[in-house]
Amino acid sequence: AVLGKTFPFEELLAVSSDRGEDALLDALDEAVAAQLLAAEKDESFVFTHDKIREVLYEELNPIRRRRYHRRAAEGLEPLLERGEVSVETLAHHFVEAGDHERGLRYARRAAEEAMRVYAFEEAHAAYGQALECAVALDRREEELAIEEAMGEACLIGGEMITASRHFKRALELAREPEHRARLQSSAAASLVTVGDERGLGYLREALSVLDPGRHPVEVARAIAVEGRYHHLAGRHRRALERLEAALRLVEPQPGETDLEPARKVTLTEIYAYLAGANQHLALFEDSDRWARTVLEFGRAHDNPAAEAMGYEFLGENATNLGEWEEALEHAHRAREIAARIHSLERRAWSFLVSSLALTLGREDHEAALRECRVGLELAERIGETRLAALLGNLEGWILARAGRLDEALEVATHSLARADELGILFLRVEARRSLAVVHRFSGEPERGIPLLEEAMSLIEGRDSTLFWMRLERIECLRAAGRAEEARAALGGFRRMVEESQGRHFRKEAERLAGMLGSE
């Protein structure tokens, strides 16, 4: 029972050799005859029901249970070098035996091996065991190293929310200034995901300590995250400047392939942020180029989370270009990768793209609503507040397009309050657009116009394009019978579109021009 639900005969023999092979086989025959165990083809045995194993295990008094785990650990340890037992198994038995010294050693080794094959869930569990041992041994330096390693593992795996919690605990333990500065850069990289402005304070402190010559990767990460904060504030050109400066510090030379893990994580972040900044400037072809860069970088360096992010940006750009089926394909590819690496965060983001493509492209509003709500539930569960707010805005106007106007009004009103509470510019603008769409579909476009004028004032002096909001403003003005104002807004919109890479929006401008002309 201590060995687990399934156990090879060789493992049982290794930990019970004092009984003799024949005696063990007789005992196994008896257990099989009693239908407690079943024999497998590979000379292993399995409990016929895990409840049987659980009861046997729980009935052991704690002292005997620890002794059996120690006996299992020490009996199996010689099998490790022959590859006949996994390092995870040894870590488990030593931890359960109360041997925290060896438990720590094997748990860290198990985590590192899991990270090498991007098994993030297994790595996180193993690091958790190691942390338990470090705490029991009162080794603060080990605790610090493990919390930092867990944070970096989460960053690589695309789990930014969990990463921020680990970096926060690491910062509570760290004392040395340069180490704290490196942790602050990493913490800010996770906090920026949800627009948490505590990251800006971390960045200021980090950049005051770190030297670009001695710490190029850490400085590059700090500058890149600073660029991401500019992006969230609608200063996309400034964001590009900072991201390009960060890239110059860590960009691989031709033929350079052996990159340290921290540099790979930082490059992934830079490439992804460059895709985002270009997207919000309506430079969709440039954004696609960076999205493919992060995707190919992920493939080249065996980082599936980076691949998933590449597909996410390609999907978002496809929705802005009116390429609905391509958007769905990209969303599904991202979701497949997220499932493979057990990343709820990457999986959740894929639903934003699929919801948009289904409602705008196929006009299958019910399917879009299902996708949107699955993504929203996931985002809420993992604490991804920025995505939850985006999907909340989207849910409102999908409901409006589906004709479910009372529900749409309730959802969009709630989303507006939530977006204002979060304070992120893009979310606040999108929330106003969502509620304006609901008013227009409800036959009250005049109620939507002040919301859109407010959205325009929010982005005044910024370089956010936000074409969907501008289109909705023209639609509301036209629906309210304010044709001259609509034509004036359309003129400005067309000038912006001509300077962009938004061919879909050129078509939308022509459509509206035709409608306004005929009126």
C-alpha positions as CSV (number, residue, x, y, z in Angstrom):
1,A,0.0,0.0,0.0
2,V,2.9,2.4,0.8
3,L,4.3,1.7,-2.7
4,G,1.1,3.0,-4.4
5,K,-1.9,1.8,-6.3
6,T,0.4,0.0,-8.9
7,F,3.8,-1.4,-8.1
8,P,6.3,-3.5,-10.0
9,F,7.4,-6.8,-8.4
10,E,11.0,-5.6,-8.5
11,E,10.1,-2.6,-6.3
12,L,8.4,-4.9,-3.8
13,L,11.3,-7.2,-3.8
14,A,13.8,-4.4,-3.3
15,V,12.0,-3.2,-0.2
16,S,11.1,-6.6,1.2
17,S,14.0,-8.8,0.3
18,D,14.3,-10.1,3.8
19,R,11.1,-12.1,3.1
20,G,12.5,-13.9,0.2
21,E,11.2,-14.0,-3.4
22,D,9.1,-17.2,-2.9
23,A,7.4,-15.9,0.2
24,L,6.5,-12.6,-1.6
25,L,5.1,-14.5,-4.6
26,D,3.0,-16.7,-2.3
27,A,1.7,-13.5,-0.5
28,L,0.9,-11.9,-3.9
29,D,-0.9,-15.1,-5.1
30,E,-3.0,-15.0,-1.9
31,A,-3.9,-11.3,-2.4
32,V,-4.8,-11.9,-6.1
33,A,-7.0,-14.9,-5.1
34,A,-8.7,-12.7,-2.5
35,Q,-9.3,-10.1,-5.3
36,L,-7.4,-7.4,-3.4
37,L,-4.7,-7.3,-6.2
38,A,-4.7,-8.0,-9.9
39,A,-1.6,-9.1,-11.9
40,E,-0.5,-6.9,-14.8
41,K,1.4,-8.1,-17.9
42,D,4.6,-6.2,-17.1
43,E,5.2,-8.1,-13.8
44,S,3.5,-5.4,-11.8
45,F,0.5,-5.6,-9.5
46,V,-2.4,-3.2,-9.0
47,F,-4.9,-2.8,-6.2
48,T,-8.4,-3.8,-7.6
49,H,-9.8,-0.6,-6.1
50,D,-7.8,2.3,-4.8
51,K,-10.1,2.5,-1.7
52,I,-8.6,-0.9,-0.6
53,R,-5.1,0.6,-0.7
54,E,-6.3,3.8,1.0
55,V,-7.8,1.9,3.9
56,L,-4.7,-0.3,4.4
57,Y,-2.5,2.8,4.2
58,E,-4.7,4.8,6.6
59,E,-4.9,1.9,9.1
60,L,-1.1,2.0,9.6
61,N,-0.1,3.9,12.7
62,P,2.0,7.0,11.8
63,I,5.2,5.6,13.2
64,R,4.9,2.4,11.2
65,R,3.9,4.3,8.1
66,R,7.0,6.5,8.3
67,R,9.2,3.4,8.8
68,Y,7.6,1.7,5.7
69,H,8.3,4.8,3.6
70,R,11.9,4.9,4.8
71,R,12.2,1.2,4.0
72,A,10.8,1.8,0.6
73,A,13.0,4.8,-0.1
74,E,16.2,3.1,1.0
75,G,15.3,-0.1,-0.8
76,L,14.5,1.7,-4.0
77,E,17.4,4.2,-3.9
78,P,20.0,1.7,-5.5
79,L,17.6,1.2,-8.4
80,L,17.7,4.9,-9.4
81,E,21.0,4.8,-11.2
82,R,19.8,1.8,-13.2
83,G,16.7,3.8,-14.3
84,E,14.4,1.3,-12.6
85,V,12.7,3.9,-10.3
86,S,11.9,7.5,-10.8
87,V,13.4,10.4,-8.8
88,E,9.8,11.6,-8.0
89,T,9.1,8.2,-6.3
90,L,12.2,8.5,-4.1
91,A,11.4,12.1,-3.3
92,H,7.9,11.1,-2.2
93,H,9.1,8.3,0.0
94,F,11.8,10.3,1.7
95,V,9.5,13.2,2.4
96,E,6.8,10.8,3.8
97,A,9.5,9.1,5.9
98,G,10.4,12.5,7.5
99,D,13.9,12.4,6.0
100,H,13.8,16.1,4.9
101,E,17.4,16.2,3.9
102,R,17.2,13.5,1.2
103,G,13.6,14.5,0.5
104,L,14.8,18.0,-0.4
105,R,17.6,16.7,-2.6
106,Y,15.4,14.3,-4.6
107,A,12.4,16.7,-4.8
108,R,14.6,19.5,-6.3
109,R,16.1,17.0,-8.7
110,A,12.6,15.8,-9.7
111,A,11.5,19.4,-10.3
112,E,14.5,20.1,-12.5
113,E,14.0,17.0,-14.5
114,A,10.3,17.9,-15.0
115,M,11.3,21.4,-16.1
116,R,13.6,20.0,-18.7
117,V,10.6,18.4,-20.5
118,Y,8.3,21.3,-19.7
119,A,6.1,19.2,-17.4
120,F,5.1,22.3,-15.4
121,E,2.5,20.7,-13.3
122,E,4.8,18.0,-12.1
123,A,7.6,20.5,-11.6
124,H,5.4,22.7,-9.5
125,A,4.4,19.7,-7.3
126,A,8.0,18.6,-6.9
127,Y,9.1,22.1,-6.0
128,G,6.3,22.1,-3.4
129,Q,7.7,19.0,-1.8
130,A,11.2,20.5,-1.8
131,L,9.8,23.7,-0.2
132,E,8.1,21.6,2.5
133,C,11.4,20.0,3.3
134,A,13.3,23.3,3.3
135,V,10.8,24.8,5.8
136,A,11.1,21.7,8.0
137,L,14.9,22.1,8.0
138,D,14.6,25.8,8.6
139,R,16.8,26.6,5.6
140,R,15.8,30.1,4.5
141,E,18.3,30.2,1.6
142,E,16.8,27.0,0.2
143,E,13.3,28.4,0.7
144,L,14.3,31.5,-1.2
145,A,15.9,29.6,-4.1
146,I,12.9,27.3,-4.4
147,E,10.3,30.1,-4.4
148,E,12.3,31.9,-7.1
149,A,12.6,28.6,-9.1
150,M,8.8,28.1,-8.8
151,G,8.2,31.6,-10.0
152,E,10.4,31.2,-13.0
153,A,8.8,27.8,-13.8
154,C,5.4,29.5,-13.7
155,L,6.6,32.3,-16.0
156,I,8.0,29.8,-18.5
157,G,4.7,27.9,-18.3
158,G,2.7,31.0,-18.9
159,E,1.1,31.0,-15.4
160,M,1.7,34.6,-14.5
161,I,-0.7,34.9,-11.6
162,T,0.9,32.0,-9.7
163,A,4.3,33.3,-10.6
164,S,3.6,36.6,-8.9
165,R,2.7,34.8,-5.6
166,H,6.0,32.9,-5.6
167,F,8.1,36.0,-6.4
168,K,6.3,37.9,-3.6
169,R,7.3,35.2,-1.1
170,A,10.8,35.1,-2.5
171,L,11.1,38.9,-2.0
172,E,10.1,38.5,1.7
173,L,13.0,36.2,2.1
174,A,15.7,37.9,0.1
175,R,18.1,40.4,1.7
176,E,21.0,40.9,-0.8
177,P,20.4,44.0,-3.0
178,E,21.3,42.6,-6.4
179,H,19.3,39.4,-5.7
180,R,16.3,41.5,-4.6
181,A,16.6,43.6,-7.8
182,R,16.6,40.4,-10.0
183,L,13.5,39.2,-8.1
184,Q,11.8,42.6,-8.5
185,S,12.3,42.4,-12.3
186,S,10.8,38.9,-12.3
187,A,7.9,39.9,-10.0
188,A,7.1,42.9,-12.2
189,A,7.0,40.6,-15.3
190,S,4.3,38.6,-13.6
191,L,2.4,41.6,-12.2
192,V,2.2,43.5,-15.5
193,T,0.0,40.7,-16.9
194,V,-2.9,42.0,-14.8
195,G,-1.9,45.6,-14.9
196,D,-0.9,45.6,-11.2
197,E,1.1,48.9,-10.8
198,R,3.1,47.6,-7.8
199,G,5.3,46.3,-10.6
200,L,6.4,49.8,-11.5
201,G,7.8,50.4,-8.0
202,Y,9.7,47.1,-8.3
203,L,11.1,48.2,-11.6
204,R,12.3,51.5,-10.4
205,E,14.1,49.8,-7.5
206,A,15.6,47.1,-9.7
207,L,16.9,49.5,-12.3
208,S,18.6,51.6,-9.6
209,V,20.6,48.6,-8.6
210,L,21.3,46.5,-11.7
211,D,24.1,47.2,-14.1
212,P,23.5,46.5,-17.8
213,G,27.1,45.3,-18.2
214,R,26.9,42.7,-15.4
215,H,23.2,41.9,-15.5
216,P,22.1,42.3,-19.1
217,V,19.3,39.8,-18.9
218,E,17.8,41.2,-15.7
219,V,18.1,44.8,-17.0
220,A,16.5,43.7,-20.3
221,R,13.6,42.1,-18.5
222,A,13.1,45.2,-16.4
223,I,13.1,47.5,-19.4
224,A,10.8,45.2,-21.3
225,V,8.3,45.1,-18.5
226,E,8.5,48.9,-18.2
227,G,7.6,48.9,-22.0
228,R,4.6,46.7,-21.3
229,Y,3.3,49.1,-18.7
230,H,3.6,51.9,-21.3
231,H,1.6,49.7,-23.6
232,L,-1.2,49.2,-21.0
233,A,-1.3,53.0,-20.6
234,G,-1.9,53.5,-24.3
235,R,1.7,54.7,-25.0
236,H,2.4,52.1,-27.6
237,R,5.2,53.9,-29.4
238,R,7.0,54.5,-26.2
239,A,6.5,50.8,-25.4
240,L,8.1,49.9,-28.7
241,E,11.2,52.1,-27.9
242,R,11.7,50.4,-24.5
243,L,11.1,46.9,-26.0
244,E,13.6,47.4,-28.8
245,A,16.1,48.7,-26.2
246,A,15.6,45.6,-24.1
247,L,16.0,43.4,-27.2
248,R,19.4,44.9,-28.0
249,L,20.7,43.7,-24.7
250,V,19.8,40.0,-25.1
251,E,19.2,39.4,-28.8
252,P,20.9,36.1,-29.8
253,Q,23.7,36.4,-32.3
254,P,23.4,34.4,-35.6
255,G,24.0,30.8,-34.9
256,E,23.7,31.2,-31.1
257,T,21.5,28.5,-29.7
258,D,22.7,27.6,-26.2
259,L,20.8,30.3,-24.2
260,E,20.4,30.3,-20.4
261,P,16.9,29.8,-19.1
262,A,16.4,33.3,-17.8
263,R,17.5,34.8,-21.2
264,K,15.0,32.5,-23.0
265,V,12.2,33.7,-20.7
266,T,13.1,37.3,-21.2
267,L,13.3,37.0,-25.0
268,T,9.9,35.3,-25.0
269,E,8.4,38.2,-23.1
270,I,10.0,40.8,-25.4
271,Y,8.8,39.1,-28.6
272,A,5.3,38.7,-27.2
273,Y,5.2,42.3,-26.0
274,L,6.4,43.6,-29.4
275,A,3.5,41.7,-31.0
276,G,1.1,43.4,-28.6
277,A,2.4,46.9,-29.0
278,N,2.3,46.7,-32.8
279,Q,-1.2,45.2,-32.7
280,H,-2.5,48.2,-30.7
281,L,-1.0,50.5,-33.3
282,A,-3.0,48.6,-36.0
283,L,0.3,47.4,-37.5
284,F,-1.1,43.9,-37.8
285,E,1.5,42.6,-40.3
286,D,4.3,43.8,-38.0
287,S,2.5,42.2,-35.0
288,D,2.1,38.9,-37.0
289,R,5.9,39.0,-37.6
290,W,6.6,39.2,-33.9
291,A,3.9,36.6,-33.1
292,R,5.6,34.2,-35.5
293,T,9.0,35.1,-34.0
294,V,7.8,34.1,-30.5
295,L,6.1,31.0,-31.9
296,E,9.3,29.9,-33.8
297,F,11.5,30.8,-30.8
298,G,9.3,28.5,-28.6
299,R,9.7,25.6,-31.1
300,A,13.4,26.1,-31.5
301,H,14.0,26.2,-27.7
302,D,11.3,23.6,-26.8
303,N,9.1,26.1,-25.0
304,P,5.5,25.2,-25.8
305,A,4.1,28.1,-23.7
306,A,5.9,30.5,-26.1
307,E,4.3,28.7,-29.0
308,A,0.9,29.1,-27.5
309,M,1.4,32.8,-27.0
310,G,2.5,33.1,-30.7
311,Y,-0.8,31.5,-31.8
312,E,-2.8,33.7,-29.4
313,F,-1.4,36.9,-31.0
314,L,-1.9,35.5,-34.5
315,G,-5.5,34.7,-33.6
316,E,-6.1,38.2,-32.2
317,N,-4.6,39.8,-35.3
318,A,-6.7,37.5,-37.6
319,T,-9.9,38.8,-35.9
320,N,-8.7,42.4,-36.6
321,L,-8.1,41.4,-40.2
322,G,-11.5,39.7,-40.7
323,E,-9.8,36.3,-41.1
324,W,-12.3,34.4,-39.0
325,E,-11.5,30.8,-39.9
326,E,-7.8,31.5,-39.5
327,A,-8.5,33.0,-36.1
328,L,-10.4,29.9,-35.0
329,E,-7.5,27.7,-36.2
330,H,-5.0,29.7,-34.2
331,A,-7.1,29.6,-31.1
332,H,-7.5,25.8,-31.4
333,R,-3.7,25.4,-31.9
334,A,-3.0,27.5,-28.8
335,R,-5.6,25.5,-26.8
336,E,-4.0,22.1,-27.8
337,I,-0.6,23.3,-26.6
338,A,-2.1,24.7,-23.3
339,A,-3.8,21.3,-22.7
340,R,-0.5,19.5,-23.3
341,I,1.4,21.7,-20.8
342,H,-1.6,22.0,-18.3
343,S,-1.6,25.8,-18.6
344,L,-5.0,27.1,-17.5
345,E,-3.8,30.7,-18.2
346,R,-2.8,30.0,-21.8
347,R,-6.0,28.0,-22.3
348,A,-8.2,30.8,-21.0
349,W,-6.7,33.4,-23.4
350,S,-7.6,31.1,-26.4
351,F,-11.3,31.6,-25.7
352,L,-11.1,35.4,-26.4
353,V,-10.1,34.7,-30.0
354,S,-12.6,31.9,-30.6
355,S,-15.5,33.9,-29.1
356,L,-14.7,36.9,-31.3
357,A,-14.4,34.8,-34.5
358,L,-17.6,32.8,-33.8
359,T,-19.7,35.9,-33.2
360,L,-18.2,38.2,-35.9
361,G,-17.3,35.7,-38.5
362,R,-19.8,32.8,-38.3
363,E,-22.5,34.9,-36.5
364,D,-23.0,31.8,-34.3
365,H,-23.7,33.8,-31.2
366,E,-24.8,30.9,-29.0
367,A,-21.5,29.1,-29.7
368,A,-19.6,32.3,-29.1
369,L,-21.4,32.8,-25.8
370,R,-20.5,29.3,-24.7
371,E,-16.8,29.8,-25.6
372,C,-16.8,33.2,-23.9
373,R,-18.3,31.9,-20.7
374,V,-15.8,28.9,-20.5
375,G,-12.9,31.4,-20.9
376,L,-14.5,33.7,-18.3
377,E,-14.9,31.0,-15.7
378,L,-11.3,29.9,-16.2
379,A,-10.0,33.5,-16.0
380,E,-12.0,34.1,-12.8
381,R,-10.7,30.8,-11.3
382,I,-7.0,31.6,-11.8
383,G,-7.3,35.3,-10.9
384,E,-6.6,36.6,-14.5
385,T,-8.5,39.8,-13.9
386,R,-7.5,41.5,-17.1
387,L,-8.8,38.7,-19.3
388,A,-11.9,38.3,-17.1
389,A,-12.7,41.9,-17.7
390,L,-12.1,41.6,-21.5
391,L,-14.3,38.5,-21.7
392,G,-17.0,40.3,-19.6
393,N,-17.1,43.1,-22.1
394,L,-17.3,40.6,-24.9
395,E,-20.1,38.7,-23.3
396,G,-22.2,41.8,-23.1
397,W,-22.1,42.6,-26.8
398,I,-22.4,38.9,-27.9
399,L,-25.7,38.8,-25.9
400,A,-26.8,42.0,-27.6
401,R,-26.0,40.5,-31.0
402,A,-28.0,37.4,-30.0
403,G,-31.0,39.6,-29.1
404,R,-30.8,38.9,-25.4
405,L,-30.9,42.6,-24.6
406,D,-31.9,42.6,-20.9
407,E,-29.1,40.1,-20.1
408,A,-26.7,42.1,-22.3
409,L,-27.5,45.4,-20.4
410,E,-26.9,43.8,-17.0
411,V,-23.6,42.2,-18.0
412,A,-22.3,45.3,-19.9
413,T,-23.2,47.6,-17.0
414,H,-21.4,45.3,-14.5
415,S,-18.4,45.1,-16.9
416,L,-18.1,48.9,-17.1
417,A,-17.9,49.2,-13.3
418,R,-15.3,46.4,-13.1
419,A,-13.1,47.9,-15.9
420,D,-13.1,51.3,-14.1
421,E,-12.1,49.6,-10.9
422,L,-9.2,47.9,-12.6
423,G,-8.2,51.2,-14.2
424,I,-6.5,49.7,-17.3
425,L,-7.1,52.1,-20.3
426,F,-7.9,49.5,-22.9
427,L,-10.4,47.7,-20.6
428,R,-12.1,51.0,-19.8
429,V,-12.5,51.9,-23.5
430,E,-13.7,48.4,-24.4
431,A,-16.3,48.4,-21.6
432,R,-17.8,51.7,-22.9
433,R,-17.9,50.2,-26.4
434,S,-19.6,47.1,-25.1
435,L,-22.4,49.1,-23.3
436,A,-22.8,51.4,-26.4
437,V,-23.3,48.3,-28.6
438,V,-26.0,47.1,-26.2
439,H,-27.8,50.5,-26.4
440,R,-27.6,50.5,-30.2
441,F,-29.0,47.0,-30.5
442,S,-31.7,48.0,-28.1
443,G,-32.7,50.9,-30.4
444,E,-31.3,53.6,-28.1
445,P,-28.1,54.7,-29.9
446,E,-28.3,58.1,-28.3
447,R,-27.5,56.5,-24.9
448,G,-24.3,55.0,-26.4
449,I,-22.9,58.2,-27.9
450,P,-21.8,59.8,-24.5
451,L,-20.1,56.6,-23.6
452,L,-18.1,56.6,-26.8
453,E,-17.3,60.3,-26.5
454,E,-16.0,59.5,-23.0
455,A,-13.9,56.6,-24.5
456,M,-12.5,59.1,-27.1
457,S,-11.5,61.5,-24.3
458,L,-9.8,58.6,-22.4
459,I,-7.4,58.0,-25.4
460,E,-6.8,61.7,-26.2
461,G,-3.1,62.3,-26.5
462,R,-2.3,58.6,-26.6
463,D,-1.4,56.6,-29.7
464,S,-4.1,53.9,-29.3
465,T,-5.9,53.2,-32.5
466,L,-8.8,51.2,-31.0
467,F,-10.6,50.9,-34.4
468,W,-13.5,48.8,-33.1
469,M,-14.5,51.6,-30.7
470,R,-14.2,54.2,-33.4
471,L,-16.3,52.2,-35.7
472,E,-19.0,51.8,-33.0
473,R,-19.0,55.6,-32.5
474,I,-19.8,56.1,-36.2
475,E,-22.5,53.4,-36.1
476,C,-24.1,55.0,-33.1
477,L,-24.0,58.5,-34.6
478,R,-25.5,57.2,-37.9
479,A,-28.2,55.1,-36.0
480,A,-29.1,58.2,-34.0
481,G,-29.7,60.2,-37.2
482,R,-26.6,62.4,-36.7
483,A,-25.4,61.8,-40.2
484,E,-23.1,64.9,-40.5
485,E,-21.3,64.0,-37.3
486,A,-21.0,60.4,-38.5
487,R,-19.5,61.5,-41.8
488,A,-17.0,63.7,-39.9
489,A,-16.0,60.9,-37.6
490,L,-15.7,58.6,-40.6
491,G,-13.3,61.0,-42.4
492,G,-11.0,60.9,-39.4
493,F,-11.3,57.1,-39.2
494,R,-10.4,56.7,-42.8
495,R,-7.3,58.8,-42.5
496,M,-6.2,56.6,-39.5
497,V,-6.9,53.4,-41.4
498,E,-4.9,54.5,-44.4
499,E,-1.8,54.8,-42.2
500,S,-2.4,51.4,-40.7
501,Q,-2.2,47.8,-41.8
502,G,-5.9,47.2,-41.2
503,R,-7.3,46.1,-44.5
504,H,-10.5,44.8,-42.8
505,F,-11.1,48.2,-41.3
506,R,-10.7,49.8,-44.8
507,K,-13.6,47.5,-45.9
508,E,-15.7,48.6,-42.9
509,A,-15.0,52.3,-43.7
510,E,-16.2,51.7,-47.3
511,R,-19.3,49.9,-46.0
512,L,-20.2,52.8,-43.8
513,A,-19.3,55.4,-46.4
514,G,-21.7,53.7,-48.8
515,M,-24.5,53.6,-46.2
516,L,-24.0,57.3,-45.2
517,G,-23.8,58.3,-48.9
518,S,-27.1,56.6,-49.7
519,E,-28.7,58.4,-46.7
